[in-house]
Amino acid sequence: MVQWTDFERQTIQNIFGKMDYDDVGPAALSRCLVVYPWTQRYFGNFGNLYNAAAILGNPNVAAHGKTVLQGLVRAVKNMDDIKATFAELSVLHSEKLRVDPDNFRLLADCLTIVVASRMGSDFTADVQGAFQKFLAVVVSSLCRQYH
């Protein structure tokens, strides 16, 4: 079980409490699909993903980006048991969707970049540390079924 400091809990709750989900989710997933084009193979039913402009303007990408963030909100609300919170998603992604588990880390990195760009100077090293610890726990939880 992960131990969270009061600062880490408060920081994560603050970030997600102030986040514009309609902006950050689509931006993070779009960045992932552009920077790591091999991740597109899991989104074949999303339509046109042929270039950055198509990805950025794709409503299916935007919708799924928001869905990803809503999933992370579940983790924020259950920080003391993220593994159990994501147990079904881990099974879904490993057994049905067969997603390469490294893609979770790539998306987490893209999300960190987008959040940092939106927060600017408020995204201090301490804030980044708390945020990346949270994402590392989420990624580990999603990868649990793979082990």
Buried (B, 14 or more C-beta within 10 A) or exposed (E): EBEBEEEBBEBBEBBBEEBEBEBBBBBBBBBBBBEBEEBBEBBEEBEEBEEBEBBBEBEBBBBBBBEBBEBBEEBBEEBEEBBEBBBEBBEBBBEEEEBBBEBBBBBBBBBBBBBBEBBEEEBEEEBBEBBBBBBEBBBBBBBBBEE
